[in-house]
């Protein structure tokens, strides 16, 4: 339960404890300051961020997660260069919890910081803020020498959903040396909701890293494709049903259902009897999306599957198909 201080005397006591020679006392004072119900806490917190003891600085950084004053955000950015790893990580986490778009103005000047840890933390912090001003710094960061920075830049652009970023993102998906960057790009281009990214995503289905193939299979299912693109995507997703990794096969089955690729009926029926129950479940759900009467008998068998999730999916699919047949 938060303590609400009633007068200046309480705040004066906290100030005194923040100057105490015992770091444990100062750390407790930081916790008390976090419960202070006045406007004075921001500047005091900034002071505690400069405490000589790393544990106190970390506690202050942790508490600042709840406050978004410009001074507090600037103080957290300064802690990203702290000599103590825990302090740095705590400051980065608190920055990632920011909710006010106005904080981006304090953060973005540090997007080109010399330390890649700082660049990563700043981009991660501005990601969900969706601040228009973060577009250019994120676009520039796609060429960063550090893969972690490029990954964060990709996610920023994915959140912003601007068409101007699509060529750069598809290029990363096809050519970046880091598999996690390619995976992030495969997820980010889904905002286009069109076939503009389809060629790169189809390349992603053949990527050497299964995580990229999985993400590409997932994103293809989110696209609004014209007939030619749908046929091309469907054919590649059917091939992906035979991927060496079941995670890729699962996502391919799900996307075939979402896109209602009629040509996938036979392949999905084969997956419906796969030894892995998660694949059987996804195949059943996809068959329900197809509304194909030819799948009824196989789904009736699946409705008695040993796995309750498969049974549930099969019964749902049966209802979808039977309802679609009612004139």
C-alpha positions, 0 to 999 in steps of 0.5 A, a space after each residue: 500500500 502506498 504511503 501518502 505524506 502529509 507535509 513538508 516535514 516528511 519530504 525533508 526526512 526523505 531528503 536527509 535519508 538520501 544523504 545518509 552515509 549508509 547506502 542501505 538507508 539511502 536505498 530505503 529512502 528511494 523507495 519512500 520517495 517513490 511513494 511521495 505524492 507531490 511534484 518534487 520527486 522528479 528532481 530528487 530522483 534525478 539526484 539519486 541516479 547519481 548516487 555513489 552506490 550502484 544498488 541505490 542507482 538501480 533502485 532509483 532506475 527501477 522506481 522511475 519506471 512509473 514516472 515520465 518526466 523529461 528529467 527522469 527520462 534523461 536520467 535513465 538515458 544517462 544510466 545506460 552508460 553506467 559502469 554497473 551492468 545491473 544499473 544499465 539493464 534496469 535503466 533499459 527496462 524502465 525506459 522500455 516501459 515508457 508510455 508517453 509519446 513526448 518521451 521520444 523527444 528526449 530519447 531520439 537524440 541518443 539513437 546514434 550513441 557510440 555505445 550499441 547498448 544505448 542504441 538498442 535501449 533507445 530504439 526499444 524504448 521508442 518502439 511502442 511510443 509510435 512517435 513519428 519522429 522515430 522513423 528517420 533514426 530507425 531507418 538509418 539504424 537499419 544499416 548499423 554494424 550491430 545486429 541487435 541495433 538493426 533488430 530493434 530498428 526493424 521493430 520500430 519501423 514495424 510499429 510505425 507501419 509506414 510504406 516508405 520503410 517497406 523496401 528497406 525491410 524487405 531487403 533486410 529480410 532477403 539479405 541480412 547476415 543475422 538470422 534474428 534480423 531477418 526474422 524480425 523483418 519477416 514479421 515487420 513487413 506484415 503491416 503492409 497487408 498486401 503482396 508488396 512484400 510477398 516475394 521477400 516472404 517467399 524467399 523467407 520460406 526457404 531461409 536457412 534458419 527455421 525461425 525465419 521460415 516460421 515467421 515468414 509462414 506466419 506473416 504470409 497468412 496476414 496478407 491480402 493477396 490478389 488471385 495470382 499472389 494467392 496461388 503463388 503463396 499457397 503453393 509455397 506454403 503447401 511445400 512448407 508443410 513438409 518442412 523439417 521443423 514442425 514449428 514451420 509446418 504449424 504456421 504454414 497450416 495456419 496460414 493456408 487456413 487463413 488464406 483459404 487455399 483450396 489447393 491445400 486440401 490434400 496436404 492438410 488431410 495428410 497433416 491431420 493424421 500427423 503424430 504431433 498433436 499440435 499439427 493435427 489441431 492446426 490442420 483441423 482448424 485450417 480445414 474448417 476454414 476451407 469449408 470443404 465437404 471432402 474433409 468431413 469424413 476425416 474430421 469426423 475421425 479426428 473428432 475422436 482423437 486422443 488429444 482433447 485440443 484436436 477433438 475440439 478443433 475438429 468439431 469446430 471445423 465440422 460445424 464450419 463446414 456443415 454450416 456452410 453447406 446449409 442453403 
